[in-house]
């Protein structure tokens, strides 16, 4: 992508992010942003540990596309379930178009892929993050500066005029820049469908827009303020809910610490837990327990094992009550 002539601030983490073993991000941006969006949804996911039996189409397609970028073979992707088998042909076509430099901007060589980092947050739980790809930052002379740029792949059903502003302040992208010590990041969005222009249907499948996100001290400060605040709220709600359990209060009182948000249609459509929250029919049983639901309660490097043990005890006590009624 064209490089801008500008002086970029060097922004570092407060005490240094550190690499983690390969795998998921148990306390990543989704963990915190879910709490920010809806406490009931956060409770269903991370305390009770539920996930829909049928994966959301947006999630399934995006995960398949990401897996192809990671180099996961088709047989492995297909083993993840029928939803992924269904998504595979279109995701393969989209991936082939993305890596075709005659149709889209060329992709720089990856210095690392899917490297997980833990970012310490003073006075709070840490946050983990995992850039899809890290590549060398090039100076205006075209030579590597020694810094890295995180790239995050996204699929979209449409491009919005507000995409640049949306991703410029995305906590996920800011976390990746903090973790890698980067002064900029790239959001690589590929169109997966069609869109209307001037009243006509236009085939935009496979078109790419690359958005440059610049790090600023203001973004960095705001990010840590938000994570610290949400971590504190999580602790307060868990503590009060666990106390309600210990005092023998009813399930309704315990659940009141994790209220519903009443905004159930978001950027990616209907909340996949809508049926669980609002229906009384058979559809509320179309969920299963996630075996990794409580991995966020395991301490990462530098965290107090004692504090995490207390959180885990509270979470399990709350789960014992709420899993029967929510």
C-alpha positions as CSV (number, residue, x, y, z in Angstrom):
1,X,0.0,0.0,0.0
2,X,1.2,3.6,-0.6
3,X,3.3,4.9,2.2
4,X,2.6,8.3,3.7
5,X,5.2,10.9,4.4
6,X,4.9,11.4,8.1
7,X,6.7,11.1,11.3
8,X,5.3,8.3,13.4
9,X,5.5,8.2,17.1
10,X,7.2,5.3,18.7
11,X,4.8,3.8,21.2
12,X,5.7,1.0,23.6
13,X,3.9,-1.0,26.2
14,X,4.0,0.0,29.9
15,X,6.1,-2.9,31.0
16,X,6.5,-4.9,27.8
17,X,4.2,-7.5,26.2
18,X,5.6,-11.0,26.1
19,X,5.1,-13.9,23.8
20,X,2.9,-16.8,24.8
21,X,2.7,-20.4,23.7
22,X,0.8,-21.1,20.4
23,X,-2.9,-21.3,20.7
24,X,-5.9,-19.1,21.2
25,X,-6.2,-15.8,23.2
26,X,-8.2,-16.8,26.3
27,X,-8.5,-13.2,27.5
28,X,-8.3,-11.3,24.2
29,X,-10.2,-8.3,22.9
30,X,-13.4,-10.3,22.5
31,X,-13.4,-11.2,26.2
32,X,-13.3,-7.5,27.2
33,X,-15.4,-6.1,24.4
34,X,-18.2,-8.6,25.1
35,X,-18.3,-7.4,28.7
36,X,-18.4,-3.8,27.4
37,X,-21.3,-4.7,25.1
38,X,-23.5,-6.9,27.2
39,X,-22.9,-8.4,30.7
40,X,-25.4,-11.2,30.1
41,X,-23.7,-12.3,26.9
42,X,-20.3,-12.2,28.8
43,X,-21.8,-14.4,31.5
44,X,-23.2,-16.9,29.1
45,X,-19.9,-17.2,27.3
46,X,-17.3,-16.9,30.0
47,X,-19.0,-18.0,33.3
48,X,-21.6,-20.6,32.2
49,X,-19.5,-21.4,29.2
50,X,-22.1,-21.8,26.4
51,X,-21.7,-21.7,22.7
52,X,-24.3,-22.2,19.9
53,X,-24.5,-25.6,18.4
54,X,-24.5,-24.1,15.0
55,X,-21.8,-21.6,14.4
56,X,-22.7,-18.2,13.1
57,X,-22.2,-18.0,9.3
58,X,-20.1,-14.8,9.5
59,X,-17.8,-16.5,12.1
60,X,-17.5,-19.7,10.2
61,X,-16.6,-18.1,6.9
62,X,-14.2,-15.7,8.5
63,X,-12.5,-18.5,10.4
64,X,-12.1,-20.6,7.3
65,X,-10.6,-17.7,5.4
66,X,-8.2,-17.0,8.2
67,X,-7.2,-20.7,8.4
68,X,-6.2,-20.7,4.8
69,X,-3.9,-17.7,5.4
70,X,-2.4,-19.6,8.3
71,X,-1.6,-22.6,6.0
72,X,-4.1,-25.0,7.5
73,X,-4.9,-27.8,5.1
74,X,-8.4,-28.3,3.8
75,X,-8.9,-31.7,5.4
76,X,-8.2,-30.2,8.8
77,X,-10.6,-27.4,8.2
78,X,-13.3,-29.8,7.0
79,X,-12.9,-31.8,10.2
80,X,-14.1,-28.8,12.2
81,X,-17.7,-29.5,11.1
82,X,-20.3,-29.4,8.3
83,X,-20.5,-25.6,8.6
84,X,-16.8,-25.3,7.7
85,X,-17.2,-27.8,4.8
86,X,-20.0,-25.6,3.4
87,X,-17.9,-22.4,3.8
88,X,-14.7,-23.9,2.3
89,X,-15.3,-23.5,-1.5
90,X,-16.1,-19.8,-1.3
91,X,-13.4,-19.1,1.2
92,X,-10.8,-20.9,-1.0
93,X,-11.9,-18.7,-4.0
94,X,-11.6,-15.6,-1.9
95,X,-8.2,-16.6,-0.6
96,X,-6.9,-17.3,-4.1
97,X,-8.0,-13.9,-5.2
98,X,-6.3,-12.2,-2.2
99,X,-2.9,-13.8,-2.8
100,X,-3.1,-13.0,-6.6
101,X,-1.0,-9.9,-6.9
102,X,-2.4,-9.2,-10.4
103,X,-5.9,-8.7,-8.9
104,X,-5.1,-7.2,-5.4
105,X,-2.3,-5.4,-3.6
106,X,0.6,-7.9,-3.0
107,X,1.1,-9.2,0.5
108,X,4.5,-8.6,2.1
109,X,6.4,-11.6,3.5
110,X,5.3,-12.6,7.0
111,X,7.9,-12.5,9.7
112,X,5.4,-14.2,12.0
113,X,1.9,-15.6,11.9
114,X,-0.6,-16.1,14.7
115,X,1.9,-15.2,17.5
116,X,0.1,-14.8,20.8
117,X,1.2,-12.0,23.2
118,X,0.2,-11.1,26.7
119,X,0.0,-7.4,27.5
120,X,0.3,-6.7,31.2
121,X,-2.1,-4.1,32.5
122,X,-1.0,-2.6,35.9
123,X,-3.6,-3.1,38.5
124,X,-5.7,-5.4,36.4
125,X,-5.9,-8.7,34.5
126,X,-3.7,-8.8,31.4
127,X,-5.1,-8.9,27.8
128,X,-3.9,-11.4,25.2
129,X,-3.7,-10.7,21.5
130,X,-2.7,-12.5,18.3
131,X,-2.0,-10.6,15.0
132,X,-2.8,-12.6,11.9
133,X,0.5,-11.6,10.5
134,X,3.6,-9.5,11.3
135,X,5.6,-7.9,8.6
136,X,8.6,-5.6,8.3
137,X,8.0,-1.9,8.4
138,X,9.6,-0.1,5.5
139,X,11.0,3.4,5.7
140,X,10.5,6.1,3.0
141,X,13.7,4.7,1.5
142,X,12.1,1.3,1.1
143,X,14.4,-0.3,3.6
144,X,13.3,-2.1,6.8
145,X,13.2,0.1,9.9
146,X,13.6,-2.7,12.4
147,X,10.0,-2.3,13.5
148,X,7.1,-4.6,12.7
149,X,3.6,-4.0,11.4
150,X,0.7,-6.2,12.4
151,X,-1.8,-7.1,9.7
152,X,-5.3,-8.3,10.4
153,X,-7.4,-10.1,7.8
154,X,-11.1,-9.4,7.6
155,X,-14.0,-10.4,5.4
156,X,-16.9,-8.1,4.8
157,X,-20.3,-8.3,3.0
158,X,-20.0,-4.6,2.1
159,X,-17.6,-1.7,2.4
160,X,-18.7,1.2,4.4
161,X,-17.7,4.9,4.1
162,X,-16.9,4.7,7.8
163,X,-14.6,1.7,7.7
164,X,-11.5,3.8,8.1
165,X,-12.8,5.5,11.3
166,X,-14.2,2.3,12.6
167,X,-10.9,0.4,12.5
168,X,-8.8,3.4,13.5
169,X,-10.0,3.1,17.0
170,X,-10.6,-0.7,17.2
171,X,-9.3,-2.1,20.5
172,X,-8.3,-5.3,18.7
173,X,-6.0,-3.5,16.3
174,X,-4.6,-1.2,19.0
175,X,-3.8,-4.2,21.1
176,X,-1.9,-5.8,18.3
177,X,0.1,-2.6,17.7
178,X,0.9,-2.4,21.4
179,X,2.0,-6.0,21.6
180,X,4.3,-5.7,18.7
181,X,5.6,-2.3,19.6
182,X,4.3,-1.0,16.2
183,X,3.5,2.6,15.3
184,X,1.0,1.4,12.6
185,X,-1.1,-1.5,11.7
186,X,-2.9,-2.7,8.6
187,X,-6.5,-4.0,8.4
188,X,-6.8,-6.0,5.2
189,X,-10.5,-6.3,4.3
190,X,-11.7,-8.5,1.4
191,X,-15.2,-8.3,0.0
192,X,-17.1,-11.6,0.1
193,X,-20.3,-10.6,-1.8
194,X,-22.0,-8.1,-4.0
195,X,-23.1,-4.5,-3.3
196,X,-25.5,-2.1,-4.9
197,X,-24.1,1.0,-6.7
198,X,-26.4,3.5,-8.5
199,X,-29.3,1.1,-8.2
200,X,-27.4,-1.8,-9.9
201,X,-25.9,-4.9,-8.5
202,X,-22.1,-4.8,-8.7
203,X,-19.9,-7.8,-8.3
204,X,-17.3,-6.9,-5.7
205,X,-16.4,-10.4,-4.7
206,X,-12.6,-10.6,-4.0
207,X,-12.0,-6.8,-3.9
208,X,-9.6,-5.6,-1.2
209,X,-9.3,-2.4,0.8
210,X,-6.3,-1.9,3.0
211,X,-6.7,0.5,5.9
212,X,-3.7,1.9,7.7
213,X,-4.2,2.5,11.4
214,X,-1.7,4.8,13.2
215,X,-0.9,4.5,16.8
216,X,-1.1,7.5,19.0
217,X,-0.5,8.1,22.7
218,X,-4.1,9.0,23.1
219,X,-5.3,5.6,21.7
220,X,-2.8,3.8,23.9
221,X,-3.9,5.6,27.0
222,X,-7.6,5.1,26.3
223,X,-7.0,1.4,25.6
224,X,-5.4,0.8,29.0
225,X,-8.0,2.9,30.8
226,X,-10.8,0.8,29.2
227,X,-9.1,-2.6,30.0
228,X,-8.4,-1.5,33.5
229,X,-12.0,-0.4,34.0
230,X,-13.5,-3.5,32.6
231,X,-11.2,-5.7,34.6
232,X,-12.3,-3.9,37.7
233,X,-16.0,-4.3,36.8
234,X,-15.5,-8.0,36.2
235,X,-14.0,-8.4,39.6
236,X,-16.8,-6.4,41.3
237,X,-19.6,-8.3,39.6
238,X,-18.0,-11.7,40.2
239,X,-17.5,-10.8,43.9
240,X,-21.0,-9.5,44.4
241,X,-22.6,-12.4,42.6
242,X,-20.5,-14.9,44.5
243,X,-21.5,-13.2,47.8
244,X,-25.2,-13.5,46.8
245,X,-24.7,-17.2,46.2
246,X,-23.0,-17.6,49.6
247,X,-25.8,-15.7,51.3
248,X,-28.4,-18.0,49.8
249,X,-30.0,-15.3,47.6
250,X,-32.1,-16.4,44.8
251,X,-30.9,-17.0,41.2
252,X,-32.6,-13.8,40.0
253,X,-30.5,-11.8,42.5
254,X,-27.3,-13.5,41.3
255,X,-28.2,-13.0,37.6
256,X,-28.9,-9.3,38.2
257,X,-25.2,-8.6,38.3
258,X,-25.1,-9.7,34.6
259,X,-28.0,-7.7,33.0
260,X,-29.1,-8.0,29.4
261,X,-28.2,-5.0,27.1
262,X,-31.4,-5.0,24.9
263,X,-29.3,-4.2,21.9
264,X,-29.2,-7.6,20.2
265,X,-28.5,-6.6,16.6
266,X,-24.9,-5.4,16.0
267,X,-22.3,-4.9,13.4
268,X,-22.4,-8.6,12.5
269,X,-26.1,-9.2,12.7
270,X,-28.3,-10.9,15.3
271,X,-26.5,-11.9,18.6
272,X,-26.0,-15.7,18.4
273,X,-27.3,-15.9,22.0
274,X,-30.6,-14.2,21.3
275,X,-32.6,-17.3,21.7
276,X,-31.0,-18.1,25.0
277,X,-31.8,-14.7,26.4
278,X,-35.3,-14.1,25.0
279,X,-37.1,-17.3,24.0
280,X,-38.8,-20.0,26.1
281,X,-39.1,-22.7,23.4
282,X,-36.8,-25.5,22.3
283,X,-34.4,-23.1,20.5
284,X,-33.0,-22.0,23.9
285,X,-31.5,-25.5,24.2
286,X,-29.5,-25.3,21.0
287,X,-26.3,-24.6,22.9
288,X,-23.5,-26.7,24.3
289,X,-20.8,-26.2,26.9
290,X,-17.4,-24.9,25.8
291,X,-14.6,-27.0,27.1
292,X,-12.3,-24.0,27.1
293,X,-14.8,-21.5,28.7
294,X,-12.6,-20.9,31.8
295,X,-9.2,-20.7,30.2
296,X,-9.3,-16.9,31.0
297,X,-9.1,-17.8,34.6
298,X,-5.6,-19.4,34.3
299,X,-2.8,-16.9,35.1
300,X,-0.5,-15.8,32.4
301,X,3.1,-14.8,32.9
302,X,3.5,-12.2,35.7
303,X,0.0,-12.6,37.1
304,X,-0.9,-13.5,40.6
305,X,-1.9,-17.2,40.8
306,X,-3.6,-16.4,44.1
307,X,-5.8,-13.7,42.6
308,X,-6.8,-15.9,39.7
309,X,-7.6,-18.7,42.0
310,X,-10.1,-16.5,43.9
311,X,-11.7,-15.4,40.6
312,X,-12.0,-19.0,39.5
313,X,-13.7,-20.0,42.8
314,X,-16.2,-17.2,42.5
315,X,-16.9,-17.9,38.8
316,X,-17.5,-21.6,39.5
317,X,-19.9,-20.8,42.4
318,X,-21.8,-18.4,40.2
319,X,-21.9,-20.9,37.4
320,X,-23.4,-23.6,39.6
321,X,-26.4,-21.4,40.2
322,X,-26.9,-19.6,36.9
323,X,-26.3,-22.6,34.6
324,X,-29.7,-23.9,35.9
325,X,-31.7,-20.8,35.1
326,X,-30.0,-18.9,32.2
